[in-house]
Amino acid sequence: MSTGTTFSAAGDIQGEERSALIDLLYRLGDDDLMIGHRNSEWTGLAPILEADIAFSSMAQDEIGRALSYYRMLHALGEPDPDTIAFTRAAAAYRCASLASLDRSDWAFSTVRQYFYDVATTRRLALMADSSYTPLSQFVRKVGGEQKYHMMHSRMWVVRLGKGTDESRLLMQQAVEKAYPHALGMFEATEWDAVIAGSGIGPCEADVEASWVEEVAEHLSASGLAVPTNVEPTYGGRCGRHPEELGCLLEEMQKVYKLEPSAPW
């Protein structure tokens, strides 16, 4: 992915490369913030204590990553992280629909997390040599924690896919529901060519191709089938979201909006 050009700090990147980087960081941050919030909803409710702790920990990691992406945006002249997270209307968010859908049942949350973890793992690996130094340094730092997210979600897919007839059925239904939304994670924006051409990040088609291959292999090994003839659920990257996002934001932003100027 390297192009030989390096942008060492926010002041070094200008023009269309700067706009492309801002686009990418909003997508990365919004995805992590929303799925982190959804995962936090399992705290105290997961089927076993181990899973409860794991989902809570993953939610903390994901929200922490969102904060880091938002801080990078702030360095590029965008609003501060709290303003980015808690004051935008739904149409201003750039998250894929997979991240904002309701928690639903354990099978759906397991499949969603697995799909998300594969995409995140692949994307982080491809951004490790990003031409934007703050981004490359950050993704190398969080690669270790993401490895454990991946191990956890892969294990649960196998555990339920090869469990009982009921668990396999519920997992297959979850796969069918989540797969179109998962493909929406790779919706290209107008900045895709600039992001890839400048070495800031990967081409979305490349991430999708590696994701499809890995997911197909693991689902098959877990006794689950890959959906066929799937139409991707696009729209999130340009501000078109399912109704669930509006409900999530209403809950997530409520306390902040009571007194935006209060120190927390």
HELIX and SHEET records of a PDB file:
HELIX    1   1 ALA A   10  ASP A   12  5                                   3    
HELIX    2   2 GLY A   15  SER A   40  1                                  26    
HELIX    3   3 LEU A   49  ALA A   75  1                                  27    
HELIX    4   4 PRO A   81  PHE A   86  1                                   6    
HELIX    5   5 ALA A   90  ALA A   92  5                                   3    
HELIX    6   6 SER A   97  SER A  100  1                                   4    
HELIX    7   7 TRP A  106  MET A  127  1                                  22    
HELIX    8   8 THR A  133  GLY A  161  1                                  29    
HELIX    9   9 ASP A  165  LEU A  183  1                                  19    
HELIX   10  10 GLY A  184  PHE A  186  5                                   3    
HELIX   11  11 ASP A  192  GLY A  197  1                                   6    
HELIX   12  12 GLU A  204  ALA A  221  1                                  18    
HELIX   13  13 GLY A  236  CYS A  238  5                                   3    
HELIX   14  14 GLU A  243  LEU A  258  1                                  16    
END                                                                             
